[in-house]
């Protein structure tokens, strides 16, 4: 499918008023972050495409968790990567006249083990990459620790590895993200402040403390400098009203013109556009009226309204 459909008769559209633009153009959603049966998601890749068509979405990106070089119950197994890529290509061919389907992976940054620029990742010729930090440091036996696992597992690593010092943990988390952005640059930065995930459960820190905000803002500015799109991740919005990054950072994003896109991190087809209208309302109320979309192989700003992007 030709990506040029995003800007059909765009010169004419630009000359119209806002009300005429809405009448002339479709309001549709996109999602670049979603999982499937190949990792910890549920359902076939085609199921997500069929649901995207049902929702009249403009495009969908398939981005299961990339393999890691150790045992993991939620990352894709290395021997499945060829099937995964072939599956996406078959679905792309089947639906090429109906919707844009993008081939991607969410890739963990683990120093000297995995990154968005790893040689094995480059071989896959992905349409884009999502870079995320889930693993921060290791237990004494060498097992990598997940910062976003169930609460008891988080508490175990927090106590044993970081001796219950949240500042030390947060500084290492953001240092890893910045190292990835600087040296192993992805196209999209995944859930950039997810380290706060267990804060409500354990009252770990004050999210308004200057040292913490400095880390968030430094990461956002580095993402902009490196040309990385920051996703507004809605996965936990329905369950806990959490966004990553949180809405408290939208003003900084607006003031510094940080490129963003809205992603649901869907692990079920019914969550493909979870919370999108609510997030759009928050962004627009902050003065953010564009999101970045993949068009002709480049991330470009597209107008945002409450009901979707204007295409």
Order of alpha helices (4+ residues) and beta strands (2+ residues): alpha-alpha-beta-beta-alpha-beta-alpha-beta-alpha-beta-beta-beta-alpha-alpha-beta-alpha-alpha-beta-alpha-alpha-beta-alpha-beta-beta-beta
